[in-house]
Amino acid sequence: MTTVTRPSRAAVCEQSTLSSVPDRGDRSQPAPLDPPMVPLMVAGTVIWAVIGLGLLAAAAPSAHLRTCLAGFLFGVAMTGFMWARDRRRRRRTTATGRDRPIPASGTGRDDGETNS
């Protein structure tokens, strides 16, 4: 009978370090998606309102109506926040003349090089 020995857990972890990942060359990272959020917020708010009206017409339990009301009110409040965010994003994009906005947090590089 042949016995098979398995490598220790430490040996397996040592072999699977990030340094063993092959270098993919000098690829630039794609621009992050940054779609306008106001249409999404308005759509969600309208959905909550329509569902709430349907439940109201169907004489649904009050807990369901309260949930729809909370979703609608939260959507109205956050739509204003997202409107301001989209306005700031557009202002940053047009001020720099770039096709994508500059990261507001300063974490992105502006010189076209990748973070290594």
C-alpha positions as CSV (number, residue, x, y, z in Angstrom):
1,M,0.0,0.0,0.0
2,T,1.3,3.4,-1.0
3,T,0.9,6.4,1.3
4,V,0.5,9.8,-0.1
5,T,1.9,12.7,1.9
6,R,0.3,16.1,1.6
7,P,2.3,19.3,1.8
8,S,1.9,21.2,5.1
9,R,-0.5,24.1,5.2
10,A,2.4,26.6,5.6
11,A,4.0,25.3,2.4
12,V,0.8,25.7,0.5
13,C,0.3,29.2,1.8
14,E,3.9,30.1,1.0
15,Q,3.5,29.0,-2.6
16,S,0.3,31.0,-3.1
17,T,1.6,34.5,-2.4
18,L,0.9,37.5,-4.6
19,S,4.5,37.5,-5.8
20,S,3.7,34.3,-7.7
21,V,1.1,36.1,-9.8
22,P,2.5,36.7,-13.3
23,D,3.0,40.3,-14.4
24,R,0.4,41.3,-17.0
25,G,2.5,44.0,-18.5
26,D,1.9,47.7,-18.7
27,R,-1.9,47.8,-19.0
28,S,-3.8,50.9,-18.1
29,Q,-6.9,50.3,-16.0
30,P,-10.3,51.0,-17.5
31,A,-12.1,54.1,-16.4
32,P,-14.6,53.3,-13.6
33,L,-18.3,53.4,-14.5
34,D,-19.9,56.6,-13.2
35,P,-23.4,56.8,-14.6
36,P,-25.8,59.6,-13.7
37,M,-27.7,58.4,-10.6
38,V,-30.7,60.7,-10.7
39,P,-32.7,58.7,-13.3
40,L,-32.1,55.5,-11.2
41,M,-33.2,57.2,-8.0
42,V,-36.3,58.6,-9.7
43,A,-37.2,55.2,-11.2
44,G,-36.9,53.6,-7.8
45,T,-39.0,56.2,-6.1
46,V,-41.7,55.9,-8.7
47,I,-41.7,52.1,-8.3
48,W,-42.2,52.5,-4.5
49,A,-45.1,55.0,-5.1
50,V,-46.8,52.7,-7.6
51,I,-46.5,49.6,-5.4
52,G,-47.8,51.7,-2.4
53,L,-50.8,52.9,-4.4
54,G,-51.5,49.4,-5.5
55,L,-51.4,48.1,-2.0
56,L,-53.6,50.9,-0.8
57,A,-56.2,50.0,-3.4
58,A,-56.0,46.3,-2.4
59,A,-56.5,47.1,1.3
60,A,-53.1,45.6,2.2
61,P,-51.8,45.4,5.8
62,S,-50.5,48.6,7.2
63,A,-47.0,47.3,7.6
64,H,-46.7,46.9,3.9
65,L,-48.0,50.4,3.3
66,R,-45.5,51.8,5.9
67,T,-42.7,50.0,4.1
68,C,-43.7,51.6,0.7
69,L,-44.1,55.0,2.3
70,A,-40.6,54.7,3.9
71,G,-39.1,53.6,0.5
72,F,-40.8,56.5,-1.2
73,L,-39.7,59.1,1.3
74,F,-36.1,57.8,1.4
75,G,-36.1,57.9,-2.4
76,V,-37.3,61.6,-2.4
77,A,-34.6,62.5,0.1
78,M,-31.8,60.7,-1.7
79,T,-32.8,62.0,-5.1
80,G,-31.8,65.5,-3.9
81,F,-28.5,64.1,-2.7
82,M,-27.8,62.3,-6.0
83,W,-28.8,65.4,-8.0
84,A,-26.1,67.4,-6.1
85,R,-23.6,64.6,-6.7
86,D,-24.2,64.4,-10.4
87,R,-24.0,68.2,-10.6
88,R,-20.5,68.1,-8.9
89,R,-19.4,65.3,-11.2
90,R,-20.4,67.2,-14.3
91,R,-18.7,70.3,-13.0
92,R,-15.4,68.4,-12.4
93,T,-15.6,66.8,-15.9
94,T,-16.2,70.0,-17.8
95,A,-13.7,72.0,-15.8
96,T,-10.9,69.7,-16.8
97,G,-12.0,69.1,-20.3
98,R,-11.6,65.3,-19.8
99,D,-13.9,62.5,-20.9
100,R,-14.0,61.2,-17.4
101,P,-14.1,62.9,-14.0
102,I,-11.1,63.3,-11.7
103,P,-11.5,61.3,-8.6
104,A,-12.7,63.6,-5.8
105,S,-10.8,61.7,-3.1
106,G,-7.4,62.2,-4.7
107,T,-6.8,58.4,-4.8
108,G,-6.5,58.2,-8.6
109,R,-3.4,59.2,-10.5
110,D,-3.7,62.0,-13.0
111,D,-0.5,61.4,-14.9
112,G,-1.8,58.4,-16.9
113,E,0.3,55.8,-15.1
114,T,-1.0,52.8,-13.3
115,N,-0.7,52.3,-9.6
116,S,2.0,49.7,-9.0
